[in-house]
Every structure is written in C-alpha cells, then in structure tokens.
C-alpha cells in the first residue's frame, strides 16, 4: 500500500484487524481517521512525530499528514480503524451543535490519546464494533443504514472527545534520544523537502553522521530518509492537486520539490496508481458528490 489511499465511499470501518501487511508504506488520504490500537507491537510515524503505541491508544489523524505503522515482521498487530469524510458528517454534527467534535482533526491534524484501556475506552471499542456491523449490513435500505451509521459515528466522536479531555491532563513522557533524533530528521525534511536534499546534507544540518542518521531513522520509522523525502513531496503534490485545481502540473511538480515533470509523472503514477490529472478529476468529483449527501 503506497502513496495515496483513495476511498470510493465516505465511510470505511474495520474492527480488530489482525492481518499483517508487510508491504504497508507511507500514505495519506483526504478522509479523517480514528485508529484504535488493541494489542501487539507498533511504532507509528505521523508527520514528524513518532508514537510507541500501547494497548488502548487512540490516534486521530486528518489524513493528509504522511503516516505509516512500523511493526516487527510476523508480530501481533491488532487495531481498529474508521476512515470518514468530514463533508459527509459535518451537516449532521452542525444540526445538533456538535461541529466542535471535528476541531481536533482541523486544528491539531494528528494526536495521540492514551486511555490505559479505561472503561471509557472499552465503551468506545463497543461503539466501533457496532458501527462495523452497520457498515457491513446489506439487508437494510441505504437511507436507514446511512442514518444509523452517522448516529454511531457521532457517538464515537463524543466518546473520543471525552477521552481526549481526560488524557490532556496527564504529564507528557520524556522521549528517548533515538526517537528525538528521528523526529528532528523528519522535522527538517518537512521544512525543506521542496529544496534539493541528500542524506549527507540532512545529517550535516543536524550535526549527525550520515551512517547514524540513516540507521536511527530507519530503525525508528521504518522509512529510509530518502523514502521519507519523496513521500513528503508526493504528499504536497496531492494537496496542491486538490486545493489548486487550475495550477499547471509543471508548477505543482516544481513547488513540491521535483526537479522535472517527467520524474514527477512517473513517480506519481507508480505510487498512486493513476496519473495526476486523473487523480485530480477523481477527487473533484468525489468531493462534489459528498457535499450533496
């Protein structure tokens, strides 16, 4: 799974997935994501933050930040995920004064909520399980199914908001040195990916040796440094294709750090599975359809 995840529907739910996908790569998506970690071993990279997950942890993401789970091969990895279009749910939330429930995605873009497997987190898990049951239903009409799914999603957002308020009162942990170095590398790349970068230039800017920078970043994130650089560039391309639909592709490529249009075109198609033009048209059509619901 590489580059861009394109959803064909406004809601996607998976409860307690235990399948390990060794080929999961960095990715982003337009939809918001609620990720619930149940068991196993996972270090999760989002943008320039690294999270060593514990059972009961919840990750909230606006989707557009580059993210990737880093799990040991053949290890246990159980999680639940909800991907949803904010356009699909925001009218329902606004109708009951619940628009504030999306602010965590809009303002923080991504965050970790550590629940310590509390009773409230167990109730959240039950809601996610129920939402997946509704999501999988085929015997009820579309309108009834959508209404039930929206009600459950709103309950989930309320529960997540409550858990987030409780977790914000806790003292933050001190991060290990390796994790700090890896996050500093990611932050530097995020700030400079539009420029010409190499492992040597990044390591020198952070007063690290080339070998140490390469090793610690790969160990902590699962990315090589240059994979992450290219992932940041691709992510920027996707943002520009959606937010500036009239911008020429050559300008999109240049502003995202690609040195040539031909390289940009090949790389985009390889990672996303379609041309940039097709992707742009697909996203515009999908957005307009979601606004109608």
C-alpha positions in Angstrom: 0.0 0.0 0.0 1.9 3.1 -1.2 1.4 6.8 -1.5 -2.3 7.7 -1.7 -5.3 5.8 -0.3 -8.4 6.8 -2.4 -11.7 5.9 -0.8 -14.7 5.3 -3.0 -17.2 5.9 -0.2 -17.5 8.4 2.7 -17.1 5.8 5.5 -14.9 2.8 5.9 -14.7 0.7 9.1 -12.5 -2.2 10.2 -12.9 -3.7 13.7 -10.0 -5.6 15.3 -8.0 -6.3 12.2 -5.2 -8.7 12.9 -3.8 -9.2 9.4 -0.2 -8.0 9.0 0.5 -6.3 5.7 4.3 -6.3 5.3 4.0 -4.1 2.3 2.3 -1.1 4.0 4.1 2.0 3.0 3.8 5.7 3.8 0.4 7.0 2.8 -2.1 9.8 3.2 -5.7 10.4 2.4 -8.3 13.1 2.4 -10.5 11.4 5.0 -10.2 11.8 8.8 -9.1 8.7 10.6 -9.7 7.2 14.1 -7.2 4.5 14.8 -7.6 2.3 17.9 -4.6 0.1 18.9 -5.7 -3.1 20.7 -2.6 -5.4 21.0 0.8 -6.2 19.6 3.8 -4.1 18.8 3.6 -0.9 16.7 5.6 2.3 16.4 3.6 4.8 14.4 5.1 7.8 12.4 2.8 10.7 11.7 4.3 13.8 10.0 7.3 14.3 12.2 6.0 12.6 15.4 6.8 9.0 16.5 4.4 7.2 18.8 5.3 3.9 20.5 1.8 2.5 20.9 0.3 0.8 23.9 -3.0 -1.2 24.1 -5.9 1.2 24.3 -4.1 4.1 22.5 -6.1 6.1 20.0 -4.6 8.1 17.1 -6.6 10.8 15.4 -5.4 12.0 12.0 -6.7 14.4 9.4 -5.3 12.0 6.9 -3.2 14.4 4.9 -0.1 14.1 7.2 2.2 11.4 5.9 1.8 8.4 8.2 3.0 4.8 8.4 2.8 2.0 11.0 6.2 0.3 11.7 5.6 -3.2 13.0 8.1 -6.1 13.5 7.6 -8.8 10.9 5.3 -11.6 12.0 4.4 -9.9 15.2 0.9 -9.5 16.6 -0.8 -6.3 15.3 -4.5 -5.8 16.2 -6.2 -2.5 15.5 -9.5 -0.9 14.5 -9.8 1.9 12.1 -12.5 4.3 11.0 -12.0 6.5 7.9 -14.7 9.1 7.3 -15.3 12.1 5.1 -15.8 15.2 7.2 -18.1 16.6 4.5 -20.3 13.5 4.9 -20.8 14.0 8.7 -20.5 17.8 9.3 -24.1 18.7 8.5 -25.4 16.1 10.9 -23.0 17.4 13.6 -23.9 21.0 13.0 -27.6 20.1 13.3 -27.1 19.1 16.9 -24.4 21.6 17.8 -21.6 19.1 17.5 -19.4 20.8 15.0 -16.7 21.2 17.7 -16.1 17.5 17.6 -14.1 17.8 14.3 -11.9 20.6 15.7 -9.3 18.2 17.0 -8.7 17.0 13.4 -8.8 20.5 11.9 -6.6 22.2 14.5 -4.2 19.5 15.7 -4.1 17.5 12.4 -2.9 14.4 14.4 -2.7 13.4 18.1 -2.3 10.5 20.5 -4.8 9.8 23.2 -3.5 7.3 25.8 -6.5 5.7 27.5 -4.7 2.9 29.6 -7.6 0.7 28.5 -10.1 2.5 30.7 -13.8 1.7 30.9 -14.5 4.6 28.6 -12.1 3.2 26.0 -13.9 -0.2 26.3 -17.2 1.6 25.6 -15.6 3.3 22.6 -14.5 -0.1 21.3 -18.1 -1.4 21.6 -19.3 1.5 19.5 -16.7 0.8 16.8 -17.8 -2.8 16.7 -21.4 -1.8 16.4 -20.5 0.7 13.6 -18.7 -2.0 11.6 -21.8 -4.3 12.0 -23.9 -1.5 10.5 -21.3 -0.8 7.8 -21.4 -4.4 6.7 -25.2 -4.7 6.6 -26.8 -5.4 3.2 -30.3 -6.2 4.3 -31.4 -2.6 5.2 -32.1 0.3 2.8 -29.3 2.8 2.1 -31.1 5.7 3.8 -31.7 3.7 7.0 -28.1 2.4 7.0 -26.6 5.8 6.5 -28.7 7.4 9.3 -27.7 4.6 11.7 -24.0 4.9 10.7 -24.0 8.7 11.2 -25.6 8.4 14.6 -23.0 5.9 15.7 -20.1 7.9 14.3 -21.3 10.9 16.2 -21.4 8.9 19.4 -17.8 7.7 18.7 -16.7 11.3 18.2 -18.3 12.3 21.5 -16.5 9.4 23.3 -13.2 10.3 21.6 -13.6 13.9 22.7 -14.2 12.8 26.3 -11.2 10.5 26.3 -9.0 13.3 24.8 -10.0 15.7 27.6 -9.0 13.2 30.2 -5.7 12.4 28.6 -4.7 16.1 28.2 -4.5 16.3 32.0 -1.6 13.8 32.1 2.1 14.7 32.2 3.8 14.0 28.9 6.6 11.4 28.8 10.3 12.1 28.2 11.3 10.8 24.8 14.4 8.5 24.2 17.4 10.1 22.4 16.9 7.9 19.3 13.3 8.9 19.0 14.2 12.6 19.4 16.9 12.4 16.7 14.5 10.6 14.3 11.8 13.3 14.9 14.4 16.0 14.3 15.3 14.5 11.0 11.6 14.2 10.0 11.0 17.9 11.0 14.0 19.0 9.0 12.7 17.2 5.9 9.2 18.5 6.4 10.6 22.1 6.4 13.0 21.6 3.5 11.7 18.9 1.1 11.0 21.4 -1.6 14.8 22.0 -1.8 17.4 19.7 -3.1 18.2 17.2 -0.3 20.6 14.3 0.3 21.3 12.2 3.3 24.6 14.0 3.7 23.1 17.5 3.7 20.4 16.4 6.2 22.9 14.8 8.5 25.2 17.8 8.4 22.4 20.2 9.1 21.6 18.3 12.3 25.2 17.6 13.4 24.8 13.9 12.9 26.9 11.4 11.0 25.5 10.1 7.7 25.5 6.5 8.9 23.9 7.2 12.3 21.2 9.4 10.7 20.3 6.7 8.2 20.3 3.9 10.8 18.3 5.7 13.5 15.7 7.0 11.1 15.1 3.6 9.5 15.0 1.9 13.0 12.5 4.3 14.4 10.2 4.9 11.5 10.6 2.1 9.0 11.4 4.6 6.3 14.7 5.3 4.7 15.5 9.0 4.8 15.1 9.4 1.0 11.8 7.5 1.0 10.5 10.0 3.5 11.7 12.9 1.4 9.9 11.6 -1.6 6.8 10.8 0.5 6.7 14.4 1.7 7.0 15.7 -1.9 4.2 13.3 -3.1 2.0 14.4 -0.2 2.5 18.1 -1.2 1.6 17.2 -4.8 -1.7 15.7 -3.7 -2.6 18.7 -1.6 -1.9 21.1 -4.5 -3.9 19.0 -6.9 -6.9 19.2 -4.7 -6.6 22.8 -3.3 -5.4 24.5 -6.5 -7.3 22.7 -9.4 -6.2 25.2 -12.0 -2.5 25.1 -11.2 -0.4 23.7 -14.1 1.1 20.3 -13.4 4.6 21.5 -14.1 4.1 24.2 -11.3 2.7 21.5 -9.0 5.8 19.4 -9.6 8.2 22.3 -9.1 6.6 23.6 -5.9 6.7 20.1 -4.4 10.4 19.6 -4.9 10.5 17.5 -8.1 13.3 18.6 -10.5 11.5 17.5 -13.6 7.9 17.0 -14.8 8.8 13.6 -16.3 10.2 12.3 -13.0 7.2 13.7 -11.2 4.8 12.0 -13.6 6.5 8.6 -13.4 6.8 8.7 -9.6 3.2 9.8 -9.1 1.7 7.1 -11.3 3.9 4.4 -9.7 2.9 5.3 -6.1 -0.8 6.3 -6.6 -1.7 4.0 -9.5 -3.1 6.8 -11.8 -1.9 9.9 -13.4 -2.0 13.2 -11.6 -4.7 14.5 -14.0 -6.9 11.5 -13.4 -6.4 11.8 -9.6 -7.3 15.5 -9.6 -10.5 14.8 -11.6 -11.4 11.9 -9.3 -11.0 13.9 -6.1 -13.1 16.9 -7.5 -15.9 14.5 -8.5 -15.8 12.7 -5.2 -15.9 16.0 -3.2 -18.9 17.3 -5.1 -20.8 14.1 -4.6 -20.1 14.0 -0.8 -21.3 17.6 -0.5 -24.7 16.5 -1.8 -25.3 13.9 0.9 
